[in-house]
């Protein structure tokens, strides 16, 4: 399976470096590049890549808004933020906007390649330096009841709990003794009920609503 990629970064030198790295890896294909957020949205909608590598600070439209827009206009495209910033506000804004991953630009090549592949499979990926921040935020946020109670089945709650721990679909299926297809069906139902489109969003939303 070839993973089709979009590179969105306003620094031409960085795009060139990424192009050289990713083009040399079998199974990766760069289908488009963008130097600003508006172009990134346009190219993603036009070409429907599997994964978009998106910088946070770009002209015209920033990376958080690009992520939010792609969740609506190109929902099959997974967004991995690739940035120099590990600022808490930017991190959580990106995750709440629907980013599947958040990596720093100093990530080693193997980590970056693994993260792209994981995002293409629908998994969430975080730079080791920001994992602690996400876990701390989960612990800090008080659960609050939704205005309209969200009804989850016992099985959906089990799936949601494992999802929030970072388990992949295969791991959830093995843990619960069900098929991956059944896990995907539960995911679809969970996303609909929580009003989200990504796994990380689901975990954050569930925590905010006191479901975990």
C-alpha positions, 0 to 999 in steps of 0.5 A: 500500500502506498501512503500518499502525502501532502507537505505543507510548510512555508519554508522551501528548504524544509520541504526540500529536505522532507521531499528528499527523505520521503521520496527515498522510502518505498511505500511513500508518495508525495502528491503535493506541496504547499507553502501556505495554509490556503494552498494546503487546504486546496491541494488536500481537497483536490488530491485527497492524500492519506496524510498531510504533514502540516506546519503550525505557523504558515501564511494566510491560514495557520496549521490549526485552522488547516487541520479543522478545515480538512476535518470537514472538507477532506475527512479521510486525510489524516493530519500530522502536525510537524512543527518546532513548537511544543507550546501547550496552547498550540498542542491542545488547539491542534489536537482539538482541531482533529490532528492525528499526530503532533511531532517536532521537526527534530524527530529522528527519521525512523520516528517520523516514518513510523508516525506517518505510517501509524497516522495512515492506519488511523492511529494517534502519534505524539512526540515523546516530549509532548506525551507527558503534557497530554497525560497531565492535561487528562489528569487536570481536566475535571470531567463535566456532564454534557448538556444532553447526556451521551448514551454509550453502550458498555462495549462502546465505553470499553472501546473508548477507554482503550482508545484513550490509552493509545491502543490501536484497533488490533490491540482493542480487538484482541483485548476485548475478543472481537474483530477489528471490523467490529472495533471500527463499527464501534469507533464510527458510533463513538465518533458520531455520538461525541461529535468528533472525527479523530481518535485524539479528539474522541479521547479529549472530548470524552475526558471533558465530558466525564466519560473516562 
